[in-house]
Amino acid sequence: MKILIFLFISLVPVRTVGQVVSETILTNSSQITDEERISWKPINFTLVDSTYLDDHDIFYPHALTVNEKLDIALMAWGKRSVYLFEQAKLSESSKIETKRGRGPGEYESPFDMYFNNDMLWISDIGLRKIDVWDTDTKTLKHSFGLENRFVKPDQVVICKLINSNTVYLYVLSTQYGSGYLKKEGVIHSYILNDKELMMNNTFQELSEDQERYPYVITGDLKCNNQGELYYTGDFTGTIRKYDSDGNIIFFRGAINVVVEEPLFINLDDGMTRFNPKAPRINGELFIGNNGELFISHSRNRDRDIYGVDVYSASNGAYNFSFKLPAPAKEIFIAKDRLIAIEFNVNEGHDLKIYKLEGL
């Protein structure tokens, strides 16, 4: 099987691509200032199942991901342990024996997990590696070390092309090369042959803010069975769609972002820091079964998720928004289900599954 690996990072000087192949450049977020332009749609949420995560010894849940069978995986951040709920059954959980450390199957700063069938991909931004676990056998199948010190994998997503054995892996990184390297691009594609990575191409030059503050790159990635990549910037409030060669199909601002506060503020001592009041979207992005693009948002309040904006996955046109039944730490939309990590009154977290009606 040929696997193409895309790294959202700058490594070495190679051929730069990324020309705009579509004239679809939609309204920038700075032009969206009227809250009334948001079209709220009533959605019916039916609670299907719920569990208190503390009862499963899951504290500080993180990196929620769901596969086609509605198997649910999340990580207990403190112990770096991975827990599974099979086929959306929350009464029982199983555990993959991962732990804090620097050895095989151990993690220092695991920022993201992604289900690809029964294989669970885990990225570690501290150890600069991506591991692949078989969730049926609970065994580590592969470990890809990213030796270049500028590769810090923040987010991972995998998509298998339709009628093909080609599999794309996209990685979002919060760091990049220095000097002329960062000008080559921040999305890099690699080909995996016999467990070795080979450079393919590079695209998407860094913005000025991303050069000064690498964490501005953070957000989420998803891709479809055509190899097309969607990226939403958490702090920048932008949405982009690329083809598999890195050409921009569309980019636009998020509908809910009202730019009234600057992203950075200057302190009295001359230092510059991130403005906690700056508008942002949460960056969680999902591709629907009917051509929708779901993107969670915080309504400019805090990091908690309050609602979801729905766009066209083909051209980025805004459709409508809906509010969640309760504020959530993380969500995942799969088929007609909303899986949410919500805040419990006992200061822990609940894992809930809702059926969505009315989309």
Secondary structure, 3 states (H helix, E strand, C coil): CCEEEEEECCCCCCCECCCEEEEEECCCHHHCCCHHHCCECCCEEEEEEEEEHHHHCCCCEEEEEECCCCCEEEEECCCCEEEEEHHHCCCCCEEECCEECCCCCEECCEEEEEEECCEEEEEECCCCEEEEEECCCCEEEEEEECCCCCCCEEEEEEEECCCCCCEEEEEEECCCCCCCHHHHCCEEEEEEECCEEEEEEEECCCCHHHHHCHHHHCEEEEECCCCCEEEEECCCCEEEEECCCCCEEEEEECCCCCCCCCCEEECCCCCEEECCCCCCEEEEEEECCCCEEEEEECCCCCCCEEEEEEEECCCCCEEEEEEEEEEEEEEEEECCEEEEEEECCCCCEEEEEEEEECC
